[in-house]
Structure formats: C-alpha cells, structure tokens
Amino acid sequence: MKICFVSSECVPYAKTGGLADVSGALPKALAESGMEVKTFLPLYSSIQTEDYDLKPDISNQGIRIHMGRLSHDFNAWKGHLPNSKAEVYFIDCPTFYHRGELYTNQLDEAERFIFFQQAVLRILQNEHWAPDIIHCNDWQTALIPALLKMSYKWDALFKNTKSLLSIHNIGYQGRFSRDSIYGAGLPYKYYYPGGPFEFYDSFCFLKTGIMFADKISTVSQTYAKEIQTPEFGAALEGVLHDRKKDLLGILNGIDSSVWNPLSDKHIPQNYSFDSFLKKKKNKQALLDAFALPFDTKTPTIGIVSRLAIQKGFDIFKPVLEKILRNDVQFVILGTGEPEYEEFLQNMALKYPGKIAVTIGFNEGLAHQITAGADMFLMPSQYEPCGLNQMYSLNYGTVPIVRQTGGLADTVTDFTQFPTKGNGITFSEYTSDELFQAVERALKLFKNKQNWKKMVSRGMGEDFSWKASAAKYIKLYQQSKLIKQESESIKDKIYD
C-alpha cells in the first residue's frame, strides 16, 4: 500500500509539539510494516540540508504554483527519515518558509499552507506516484481532501486515492478570510452560512477537511468522543458528530528507541523492572543537580509541561502550597504563560529544598525528570493524547492525571481498580480533586507492595508505534473500501 503522509512538522527536522513526534515515528513504523511511504513537509530555514543528507530532487525543481493572482516557485529536496526506508520530501520556498518560526500570525499564513498542499499534489503528479492514502494532519494540510474531490478530480492519477485527516488538537482550526478560497483553487459556491467551507464568517481549513476527508482520526479513543461534545469540540462538535461513523481514535505511540529506561542516553543510570532498584540513582542525581535533599522515603513529583491553563496550572496553583505541607518534593520543567512562570519561580524561592523549577525546555532534563521522579503530574484540562504519561509509565514513574483524552485511555486509577490500576486519576477539573489525587498517591507511596504492583503494570505496557501503526493500516484498508462519499457529505454538499 502506498501512503503519502503530509505534515507541517516532523522530528528530527522541525518541531513545536507532539505532531512532530507522530510525523517522525508513524511513517517509520508504517515503512517497517511493509508500506511504501513518502512524507512531505516544508523546508523551514531552521532545517540544514547537510545535517540530514538531503539532496535536491532533480525532477522537481522550479515548479510554479498559482494561487489566485499570486504565483511562486518551489524546489524539492529529498532524503529518508533517519534509520528508515520512508522517503521524505521538503518543499523549498524561502518566501514562505524562511520566517524563523514554523507558524506565524502574518497576513499570508493561509497562503503559506495552501502553497504547501498544492506543492505536495504537484510532486505526486510529477512523480506519477498514485498514493492509496493521503494522510493529512491538522489544519495545515486539511484542504487536501477537498482538493482531491474538486480541483484534482480530473486527474486519473488520484482516481483511487482516499484521504485520512488526523486531528491532533481541535483547538487549532486554521480560520482565514473567505478570499483564501480563491487562492486555494476551490469553488467559492461552497462558502455559505453553515456550508462546508464557512465557519463563523471565516474560511476554516479544519472544517473543510472534516467535511471532505474519507476518514477522520484523532489521537485517542476518549478524545474522539470528547470532540463531539460542546465542552471539547471547539464549536466543530456538530460536523464531527455528523461524521461519527467515519471518526476513529487511535492512541499515539512512543518512540522506544528514544524513550526506554534500559537504553536512554540522557539518564545517569539505565534500568528495567528487573533492576528497578537502580532507578534511585537517577533520583539522587536529579535532586543533587537541583540542590534538593535526597531521601528515598520522600516522594519526588515531576512535571514537564507547557505552563498553561490547558495543562491544568489554573487548578494546580491554588493547592501547591497545601500539597507542600506534606513530605514531598517537586521538580518542574516548563515554559509558558508568564503568570505561571512567575508563580513557580516564587514558590521555589519560598520553599527551598521542597521545589525546584527550570523555566525553558531541555530534552535531556526532561528524560532525567521522567527517570528520577517517583510520580509524574499531569492535571490537564484537556489532553488529546499526551505522551508524558506513557513515558512515565514505561519508566516506572507513577502518573497522577486527570481523566481526559489520552490520559483516560492510558492511566487506570489504582484505588478504584486495584487489580489493574497503573496510576492515580481524578475526574472533576477542580483544585480539590487534584489535591485529593495527590494525597492518595502520597499515601500509596508508603505501601511498597501496592506501589510495586503499579510500577510493574506501567513498565509492562506496550505503547510502541508498531501497535499504533497496525491500527492505522487497518483504517487505511477500511478507507480503500469506500466506494462513494459518506452520506453527510452527499447531503450537505452535492445535493
């Protein structure tokens, strides 16, 4: 099966969030499963071609893309994902992608990603490569399903090509002026109140993708249900509910070549469950680095997070001092909203020996906190998938999480389900619920027998991309069986 995987970011080349991790790992796992995979992303100015052995793609040079009255040329570069058979193509257009940042608030943001999507389809045409599936990710690539059904319908190359749109975070929707429809080369007649292109008086890339994609996925089963509700749907719950038969949640995997306590290059002491006592050396090294006192009886709670309301810091802030009255320590790494950065820095000054805070992000330190802490806190307001709870489970670091999105799918509360629990959870998004969850975790920490059971279950979980890739392949196969558009699309667009 031929898979065209299109993303605006991809590890190791360009990253702002979890989408990049997925884009770097899933195509690799698909290729290992026997799929023929081509990945596409923009060539941002931060990507040095010589660092990744990228070469100019001779057959795709000086290609002009027309967007309404505008036109720009691009060149393509080509290589392979590291240690993989999956090919990767880069769209090189300095006008659009040499901005210093991957995403901007500039007036031509719509044009940047319209150009990218059009360029991908042009390369496929030039290569005469007919993908079975074009796998799109988030709003930056969500116009491709509509382009296939409309602007490129004439090309027999795409006659049997189906599209899958993966939603990684429903909050990012790509809403722009209706004038962008012309630049995209899509028919303006589908822009009307409640129509497939229109969303609160704007042209919405993500809604367009939801309406036209043959299948839709998101990054956990619970999140797939949540985004069909007003609380989590970001006003798109109606169209998602209409497409519910075509919507599936598939949990992201983790890259075990990077996140594995037995081989992690970032931590002082490698270990497994069979050598779990070695984990305390990581705890001691972590606390020593932050000048916090080391005591095996004092639990250390780690946090690696964006410091924002979405991540639960509005309910964490009111109870932190109350939690610190216990025999407990915090090691926190993150950056985000100034309010929470300042608050945590002040707490570190007020409670020396109890809490250490590093503002910023450091990959090595993130690994060291995951390996060195006893518990890992994620009180998220919403969390489409989440990766850190899976890292912590596999590192024997017990997660304390709110039951939402992927957190609900991966962490089971030990106090409620002692025969299968692997962590501590709470459901209501309140400071009191968070506090009670931490209190339960601290109490359980003293019961070494039960704590060992939780650790054992967590370290035995299989969060590999191989398992996730198998589910995507099944979804691709289901997509290929589609003979016509879903009823919701026919009713709302073609009739």
N, C-alpha and C positions, 0 to 999 in steps of 0.2 A: 504494500500500500504506500502511496506517495503522499507525504504530509508537508504542506507549506505552513510554517509556524511564523507568525508575524507579531512583533512586539516592539515597543518603544524603548525598552531597556533589557539588558541581558548581562548576567555575570559571565565572565570577569571583565567585560568591556565597559559597561555603564550601568550605574545603579543609583536609585533613590529609595527603593523599598523592596518589598517581597516579590513584586512582579519580576524583578531581575533575577532573583533566585530561581523562580519557577522556569523562566525562559532559558536559563543556563542549564538546568537539570533535566527538565522533562524531555526536550528534544534528544538529549544524550541517551536517556533511558529508552525512548522510542526507537532510536537507532540500534541500541543493543538488543532490542526485541525483534529486529529484522525489518523495521520500517525504513523507507528511503525518505530522509528528512532534509529539508532546506529551511534554514532560519533567516529571517530578514530583520534588520534594524538600521536606524540612521547612523551615519558616521559622524559622531559628535567630535568637536575639536579636542575633547579630553582623551580620545582614543588614538593612541600612537600605533600606526600600522605596523611598524617594525617590531614592536613589542609582542605582537601576536602572529608574526609571519604572514601577514595579509598581503595579497598580490592584486594588482589591477586586473579586473575581469575584462579581458581584451574584447569580448563580444558585446560588452555593454558599456560603451564609452560615448560621451557626448549625446546622450539621449534627451530629447526635448519633451517636456511635459507642459501642456496647455491647461491653464485654469482660468476660464473666462477670458478676460482681457490680458491676463498675465501669462508669461511663459518663462520657464527656467530649464537649464540643462543639468544633467547629473552624470556622474561616472560611478561605476560599481567596483567595489573591492570584494575579494573572496578569500575564504580560508575555511578552517574547521574549528568547531568547538574543541577546546583542549581535551586531549585523550578520548576523542570521539570520531566516529565516521560521519556525524551530522555536519553538513556543509553550512556555512554562514555567509550571508551576503550583506554588504554595507552600502547604503545609499549615500553617496558623497555629493553634497550640495552646500558649499560653505555659506551661501546666502542665508540658508535656513538653519543650518546645524552648527555653525560656529558662533554660539551665543554665550559660551561659558557655562551655561546651565542646560540641563536636559529640557526643562519646561520653563516657560516664561509667561508673563502677563502682557506681552506685547500684542499689538493690534493684529499681527499676522499669524497668531498661534494656530488658527484654523487652517490657514494656507500651508503651514509647516507640515501638518499631518495629513492634509488632503494630498499634498505632493508626495509624501512618503507612500501612501497607499496606492496612488496611481503608479508610482515608480515600481512597486513590487509587481503589480499586474503586467506592466510593460516588460519587465525582465522575464517573467514566466512566458510571455508571448515570444520574446526574442529567443529564449532557450527551447521553445516548443515543448515545454515541460508541463504536462497536464496533471495537476495535483488531484488526488481523490478528495482530499480535505484541505481547506484553508482554515487554519486555526487562528482566530483573531483574539486579541487580548485588550480589554478595556476600551475606553472611548477613542484612544489614539488610532485604533485600527478598525473601529466598529462600522465604518462606511463600506468596507469591502463586501459584506453580504448583499447590500443594496446595489453596489456597482456590478456585481456578478449577475444579478437578476434584471438589471436595467441597461446600464451603459455598455456592458460587455456581453450582453445576451447574444449578440450577433456572431460572436467568435466561437466556432465549433470546438476550439481547444478546451473551453470551460463547460462544455455541454453536460458532462457528468460530474462536475466539481460541486461538492457540497461545502457548506460553511458551518463552523462552530464558533460561537462567541463566548469567551470566558470572562466573567465579571469578577474581578479581584476586589473591588471596593465600589459599591453602588454610589457612594458619595461623590465620586469624580465622574462627571457626566459629559463634559465637552459641549457646553452650550454657547452658541455663537449667533451672530447676525444671520438673518434669513438670506442675506446676499451671498453667504458662503455656499448656498445650494448651487448657484451658477458655477462657482469655481470648482465644485466637486464634480460637475458634469452630470448632475442628477436632474430629473424633471421637476420643475417648480410646482406643477399641478398637485403634487402630493403634500404641499405645505398649506394646511388649512387648520382651523381650530379642532384639536383632537385627532388630527391626521398623523400619519406615520413619521413625518419629519418634525412636526411642531410640538413644542413643549414650553408652555408659559411664555409665548411670544418669542421664542428663540428656535433656532435650528439645532436640535440635540443629536449629537453623534451617537451617544449610547442608546437612546431610544430607537433611533433608526436601525442600529444593529440588532436590538431586541426584536424589532418588528420583522426584520428580513432574514435573520440567521436561520438555518435549517434546524440547528440545535443550539441550546444555551447551557452553559455550565457555570457553576461557581465553586468556591474553594472549600466548601464543607456542606454536609447534608443539612445541618441546622441552619446555616446561613441561607441556603436555598429556600427554606421555609420562611425564615425571618424577613427576607426582602419582598415577600408577598404581603406584608403587613404594613400599615401606616407607620408604625414605630420605627421600622428599619428600611422601608422601601424608598425613602427619599423622593416621594411623590411618583415613583415609577411602579408602585406595587400593583396598580391596575393592569398595566400592559404585561407585567410579569405573571400575574395571575391568569391572564388570558392565554399565556404561553406555557402554563404549568406542566402540560403533558410533554413538552419539549425541554423542560428545565431539570437539570440534574446537579446534585452536589457531589464533587469528588475532592476528597481531602488532599491537600498538597503533601508531598513527601519531603524528606530532608536528605541532604547530600551526605551520606555516611563516609565519604572519602574526606570530608572536611570536619563533620561533627561526629566524632567517635572517640570516647574516652580512652580506648585502647591504643589509638594511634595519633591522637590530637597533638600537633606540633607546638601549640600555643601554651600548653599547661606543663607545670614542672614535673608532675608525676602521672604517667599513664596507669590505667587501672581498668578492671572489669568487675562484674558482680563477684566473681570468684576471688578477686583480690581487692575487695571493696575497702578493706582497712587502709589501703594506700591512699584513698581519697582524702584522708585527713591531712596528708602532706600538702595537698592543694589548698585546703582551708587555711593551714598555717601560713603558707606562702602568701596567700591573698591578704590575710589580716596583717601580716608583717609589713606588706607593701603599703598598707594604709595606716600603719601605726595603731592598729586596734589590738587589744589584748586577746590572746588565743586561749581558749578553754573548750575542750571537746564537749563539755556539758552545756555550754552556752550556744544556742542555735543562732546561725547566721542566715539572714534572709537576703537574697539577691534580687536586684531589679535591673534589667537592661531594657530601656524603653524610650520612646519619644515622650517627652514630658508635656502631655496634653490631656484635655478633658476626655477625648475618646479612649485614652488609655487608663482612665479611672482616677486621675490625680485630684479631681474635684471632690471625690469621696475619701481619698486617702489622706489628704491634707488635714481635715478636721480631727482625725483619730491617731495620727502618727505619734504625738506626744503621749497619748494614753497607752499605745502599744509599747512605747519605750520604757514605761514603768515596769515592764516585765524584764526578766533576764534574757535579753535578746539584742542582736546587733543587726545593722543594715549596711550593705554595700550597694551603692546605687550608681549606675552609669546611664547618662542620657542627655539629651538636649531638646529644647522645645520652647514652650511659652515662657516668657520672662518671669511671670508670676510664680511659676513652679520652680524654675531655676533658682530664683532668689530665696524662696521659702526653704528649699532643701539645703542650700548653702548656709542659711542662718541656723537651721537645725543642726548641721554638722558642727558649727561653732558653739552652739548652746550645749550640745551633748557630745563632747569629745570622748572617744572610747566606746561610743554607742552607735555612731552613724558616720559613714564616710561617703562623700559624694564627689563624682567626677563629671563635670559638665562637658559634653562633647561625645564623640564616639571613637572607640578604639577596638578593632576586631580582636586583637589578642586579649585585651582586658575582658571583652565580652565572653570569650571562652573561659578565661580564668575565673570569672564570677560564676559561670554555669557549673564549672567543676568544683569550685571551692566552697560555694554556699551549701547549706543544708536544705534550704527551701527557696523557691522562686515565686515571686508575687506578680500576678497579672490580673488586676481588678477591672478589666476593660468594660467600658460602656457598651461597646460592640467590637467584635473581632472576627472578621470574615473567616479567617483560618487560624492565623497565629502559628509561629514556628518555635518561639522560645519555650513554650510549654512542652513541645516534643523534644527539643534539645535537652531540657532539664530532666524529663522522664528518662531518657536514654543515658543520662549522666548520673542517675541515682539521686537527683536533687528534686525533692518533692514539690510539685506545683500547688500553689494556692490561687485559684482562679474563679472568676465569675462565670456562671453557666450561660454562655452566649456563643454563637457561631462555632468555629472550630474548637474552641475551648471546651464546649459542652460535648463535642464528639470525641475528644481525646482524653479527658480527665473525668474519672468517676470518684465520687466522694466516699472515702473510706468509712466515715462514721455512719453513713446511711447504708452502704453496701460493703460490709467488712470482708466478704468472700471474694470481691473483685475490685475493690477500691484501689486506686493508684495515686490519689492526691486528695486535696481538700477543695470543695466548691461552695459557692453561695449563689443564690438566685436573684434576690432583690437588689437593685442598684442603689444601695444606701450605705452610709458610713457605718451604721450599726451592724449591718450584715457582714460587711468587710471585717470589722473588728472581731465579731464572733467567730468568723472563719479562721482568722489568725490565732485567736485564743485556742480553738480546737487543735490547730496544728501544733502550737507550743505544748499543749497537754499531751498530744500523741508522741511528740518527740521524746518524752520521758519514758514511754513504753517501747523499749528497744525491740521487743518481739514483733509488735504490730508495725513499727517503723520499718523493720527489715522486710516485712511482707509487702509494704507499699513500694519500697525501693526495688525489690525483686520483680514485681509486676511491671513497673515502669521501665526498667532496664531490659525487660524481655519483649517489649512492644516492637512491632515491625512497622516503622514509618518510612520505609525505603521508597525511593522513586520507582523501583521495579513494580511494587504493588500498585502504586497510583497509575503508572503507565499502562498497566493491564486494563484498568478501568477505562482509561481514555481510549484505548484501542477498541474496546467493546462499544464505546459510544460512537467512535468513528464508523464502525461497522454498521451500527444502527442508522447512522446518518446516510450511509450509502444505500440503504433500503428505501429511503424516502422517494416516492415517485412524483410527488407534487407538493406544493407549498401547504403549510398547515392551514386548517380551517380559519384560524384567526386572521391570518394574512390575507386569505382569499376574500373573506367577508369584509375586511376593513380597507383593503387596498384595490383589489382588482374588480370587484363588483361595481 
